[in-house]
Amino acid sequence: MWLLGPAQAAEGDAYTPSPHAIDIPKWFTESFLDFREDVREAAGEGKRLLVYFGQDGCPYCKALMKVNFGDPEIVTATRRRFVAVALNLWGDREVTWLDGRRMPEKELARLLGVQYTPTLLFLDEEGRVVLRMNGYQPPARFKVALQYAGRAAAQGPSFTEQLAGPAPRAAEKGGRIDLARMHASGKPLIALFVGPRCAECDELRREGLRRPEIKALLKRFDVAMLDLAGTRDVITPGGATVNEREWASSLRLSYTPALVFFEGGKEVFRVDGFVRPFHLATALEYVASGAYRAEPSFQRYLQKRADAIRASGGAVELWK
């Protein structure tokens, strides 16, 4: 049973929030955090479940709440199709996940591999994740994601395919992209996917990749630029042969530009959400240094790096 759901919460109702990270809108739901029950209750209302992970001091979470959920069109679309539940990345409230396991919020975040905040999971009527968004998505992209998550079937086309657009009628010429051979150099590999009509991809190439700190870090990687909608053949770091579009779809990317990091032929990390330069540089350092092997939480690594910069007298700009 919902303690406070969208159908019950009128604008003038009193509302006492749980210890969520970042102030969340009134229309988010207070539940008993048994997600088996939450999925059933949402389905009974003709809706799906949206699970949000956030944390205090997160500028991306703040942007989601203030910018995206400050847009009446987004709020209407979200409330019409989803029941939203907020979790704290570092929280101690007990939750029951879909498989019946009980654990604190922070353990569920670890179980689900949450590396960014906000992270959003959209669950269908059977509790299957039809879309996962790792990180912030600007409003225009977020509206497209809401439309997809509200109707997507678990076995249907992936969100990556929707981002890529209609399949081309003929394969592109231009040879094969051999990432396995490139990866044999010993450096970590970045598969950098860009998408069609992607202003954020243009911004990354125009500004982000030209910053001195970013350029210096990129020298520690081999970098392959790939087209989300492309049809060139790719030999993946693991040795399989597939075209660009098919590989991107199998990776279930939800944003472009997306950076997928590989070592030893396997994916070890990714950035497929909107990030500012400090977070991009930290992600590059996280993989290049091998820190991900000893510290599986990118958020903890991020905090340590920020603290070290501040301790040395430097400034940390999370949103610039």
C-alpha positions in Angstrom: 0.0 0.0 0.0 1.2 3.5 -0.8 1.7 5.8 2.2 1.5 8.8 -0.1 1.0 8.4 -3.8 0.3 10.8 -6.7 -3.4 10.1 -6.6 -3.6 11.0 -2.9 -1.3 14.0 -2.7 -3.2 17.2 -3.3 -1.2 20.4 -3.7 -2.2 21.6 -0.2 -1.5 18.4 1.7 1.2 18.3 4.4 4.2 16.3 3.3 7.1 15.1 5.5 9.9 13.7 3.3 12.0 10.7 4.2 15.8 11.3 4.5 16.2 11.4 0.7 19.2 13.1 -0.9 18.2 16.4 -2.5 14.7 17.8 -2.0 12.3 15.8 -4.2 8.9 16.9 -5.5 5.8 16.3 -3.5 4.4 13.9 -6.1 7.2 11.4 -5.5 5.8 8.4 -3.5 6.5 7.3 0.0 6.3 3.5 0.0 7.3 0.7 2.3 10.3 0.2 -0.1 9.3 -3.4 -1.0 9.8 -3.1 -4.7 7.8 -6.3 -5.5 4.8 -4.6 -3.9 5.6 -1.3 -5.5 5.6 -2.8 -9.0 2.3 -4.5 -8.4 0.7 -1.3 -7.0 2.0 0.8 -9.9 0.7 -1.8 -12.4 -2.7 -1.7 -10.6 -2.9 2.0 -11.4 -1.9 1.4 -15.0 1.6 2.8 -14.4 5.2 1.7 -14.3 7.8 2.2 -11.5 10.5 4.8 -11.6 13.4 4.3 -9.1 15.7 7.3 -8.5 19.1 7.1 -6.8 20.4 10.5 -5.7 22.8 12.0 -3.1 23.4 15.2 -1.2 25.6 17.8 -2.9 25.0 16.4 -6.4 24.6 19.2 -8.9 23.2 16.7 -11.5 20.5 15.6 -9.1 19.6 19.2 -8.4 19.4 19.8 -12.2 17.0 16.9 -12.5 14.8 18.1 -9.7 14.8 21.8 -10.5 15.2 21.9 -14.3 13.6 18.7 -15.6 11.0 18.4 -12.9 10.4 22.1 -13.0 9.1 21.6 -16.5 5.3 21.1 -16.4 5.3 19.0 -19.5 7.8 16.6 -18.0 6.0 16.5 -14.7 2.7 15.7 -16.4 4.2 13.0 -18.5 6.0 11.4 -15.6 3.0 11.4 -13.2 0.7 10.1 -15.9 2.8 7.1 -16.7 5.0 6.4 -13.6 5.1 6.0 -9.9 8.4 7.5 -8.7 10.3 6.4 -5.6 13.5 8.1 -4.4 16.5 6.4 -2.8 19.6 7.8 -1.2 22.9 6.4 -2.7 24.3 6.3 0.8 21.1 5.6 2.7 20.4 3.1 5.5 16.6 2.6 5.0 15.8 -1.1 4.5 14.5 -2.0 1.0 13.3 -5.3 -0.4 14.4 -5.8 -3.9 12.5 -7.7 -6.6 14.2 -11.0 -5.8 13.1 -10.7 -2.1 16.5 -9.8 -0.7 16.5 -7.2 2.0 19.3 -4.7 2.4 20.0 -1.0 3.1 19.6 1.5 0.2 23.4 1.8 -0.1 23.7 -2.0 -0.5 21.1 -2.0 -3.2 23.0 0.7 -5.0 26.1 -1.4 -4.9 24.2 -4.5 -6.1 22.8 -2.6 -9.1 26.2 -1.1 -9.9 25.1 2.5 -9.5 28.1 4.7 -10.3 26.4 8.0 -11.1 23.7 10.2 -9.5 21.1 10.6 -10.6 20.6 7.0 -11.8 17.1 6.2 -12.9 15.6 2.7 -13.4 12.3 2.4 -15.3 10.6 -0.9 -14.4 7.7 -2.4 -16.4 4.6 -4.1 -15.1 6.6 -7.4 -14.5 9.5 -5.7 -12.7 11.8 -5.8 -15.7 14.1 -2.9 -16.3 13.2 -1.4 -19.7 15.4 1.6 -19.4 18.3 2.6 -17.2 19.8 6.1 -17.3 23.2 6.5 -15.7 23.5 10.2 -14.9 21.7 13.4 -15.9 19.8 13.9 -19.1 18.9 17.4 -20.3 15.1 18.1 -20.7 14.8 17.4 -24.4 16.6 14.0 -24.1 14.7 13.2 -20.9 11.3 13.7 -22.7 12.3 11.2 -25.3 13.4 8.7 -22.6 10.1 9.1 -20.8 8.2 8.3 -24.0 10.3 5.2 -24.6 10.2 3.9 -21.0 6.4 4.4 -20.8 5.7 2.0 -23.7 8.8 -0.1 -24.2 8.5 -3.9 -24.2 11.3 -5.9 -22.5 12.0 -7.8 -25.8 11.4 -4.8 -28.1 13.9 -2.4 -29.7 16.4 -0.9 -27.3 16.5 2.8 -26.4 19.9 2.9 -28.2 18.2 2.0 -31.4 15.7 4.8 -30.9 18.6 7.2 -30.3 20.3 6.0 -33.5 17.2 6.5 -35.6 16.0 4.5 -38.6 18.4 1.9 -39.9 20.1 2.9 -43.1 19.2 1.0 -46.3 22.8 0.1 -47.2 26.0 -0.5 -45.2 28.6 2.3 -45.2 31.9 1.8 -46.9 35.1 2.7 -45.2 36.6 -0.6 -44.0 36.6 -2.4 -40.7 37.4 -1.0 -37.3 39.7 -3.4 -35.5 39.4 -2.6 -31.8 40.9 -5.9 -30.8 44.2 -5.0 -32.6 44.1 -1.5 -31.2 43.5 -2.8 -27.7 46.5 -5.0 -28.0 48.7 -2.0 -27.5 48.4 -2.4 -23.7 46.6 0.9 -23.1 43.0 1.0 -21.9 40.7 1.5 -24.8 37.8 4.1 -25.1 35.0 3.4 -27.5 33.6 6.9 -27.9 30.1 6.7 -29.4 28.6 9.8 -31.0 25.0 10.1 -32.2 23.1 11.8 -35.0 21.9 15.4 -34.4 23.8 15.4 -31.1 24.6 18.9 -29.9 26.3 17.5 -26.8 28.6 15.4 -29.0 29.6 18.5 -30.9 30.2 20.3 -27.6 32.4 17.5 -26.3 34.6 17.6 -29.4 34.6 21.4 -29.6 35.3 22.1 -26.0 35.7 19.2 -23.6 38.3 17.1 -25.6 40.4 20.3 -26.2 40.9 21.1 -22.5 44.5 20.6 -21.5 43.7 18.3 -18.6 41.5 16.1 -20.7 44.0 16.0 -23.6 46.8 14.9 -21.2 44.6 12.2 -19.8 43.5 10.9 -23.2 47.1 10.2 -24.1 47.0 7.3 -21.7 44.3 5.7 -23.8 43.7 4.4 -27.3 40.5 6.1 -28.5 38.2 4.9 -31.3 35.4 7.2 -32.5 32.3 5.3 -33.4 28.9 6.2 -34.8 25.8 5.1 -32.9 23.9 4.7 -36.1 26.9 3.5 -38.2 27.1 0.3 -40.2 30.8 -0.2 -40.5 32.0 -3.5 -39.2 33.7 -3.5 -35.8 36.0 -6.2 -34.3 35.2 -5.6 -30.6 37.8 -5.7 -27.9 36.6 -9.2 -27.1 37.1 -10.4 -30.7 33.5 -10.5 -32.0 32.6 -9.0 -35.3 29.5 -6.7 -35.4 28.6 -3.4 -37.0 28.6 -0.1 -35.0 24.9 0.2 -34.7 24.4 -3.4 -33.5 27.3 -3.1 -31.0 25.9 0.1 -29.5 22.5 -1.5 -29.2 24.0 -4.6 -27.4 25.8 -2.2 -25.0 22.4 -0.6 -24.2 23.7 2.9 -24.3 21.2 5.6 -23.2 23.1 8.8 -24.1 25.6 10.2 -26.5 28.4 11.1 -26.3 29.1 7.8 -24.5 32.6 6.7 -23.5 32.9 2.9 -22.9 36.2 1.9 -21.3 37.8 -1.5 -21.9 40.8 -3.4 -20.4 41.7 -7.0 -21.0 39.0 -7.2 -23.7 36.2 -6.4 -21.2 34.2 -3.3 -20.3 35.4 -1.9 -17.0 33.6 1.5 -16.8 31.4 3.8 -18.9 30.2 7.4 -19.1 26.9 7.6 -20.8 25.2 10.6 -19.2 25.7 14.3 -19.2 28.9 15.2 -17.3 30.9 18.4 -16.8 34.7 18.5 -17.3 35.6 17.7 -13.7 33.6 14.5 -13.7 34.9 13.6 -17.2 38.5 14.1 -16.1 37.9 12.1 -13.0 36.4 9.2 -15.0 39.5 9.2 -17.2 41.8 9.2 -14.2 39.8 6.5 -12.5 40.4 4.1 -15.4 43.9 5.2 -16.5 45.3 4.9 -13.0 43.7 1.5 -12.5 42.0 2.9 -9.4 38.7 1.1 -10.4 40.3 -2.2 -9.4 40.8 -1.2 -5.8 37.9 1.2 -5.4 34.7 -0.1 -7.1 32.7 3.0 -6.2 33.3 5.8 -8.6 31.5 8.2 -6.3 34.0 7.4 -3.4 36.9 7.9 -5.8 35.4 11.2 -7.0 35.0 12.5 -3.5 38.6 11.5 -2.6 39.9 13.3 -5.7 37.9 16.4 -4.9 39.1 16.4 -1.3 42.8 16.0 -2.4 42.5 18.9 -4.8 40.9 21.2 -2.2 43.5 20.1 0.4 46.3 21.2 -2.0 44.6 24.6 -2.4 42.9 24.0 -5.7 39.4 24.7 -6.6 36.8 22.0 -7.6 34.2 23.2 -10.1 31.5 20.5 -10.3 29.3 22.3 -12.8 31.6 24.4 -14.9 
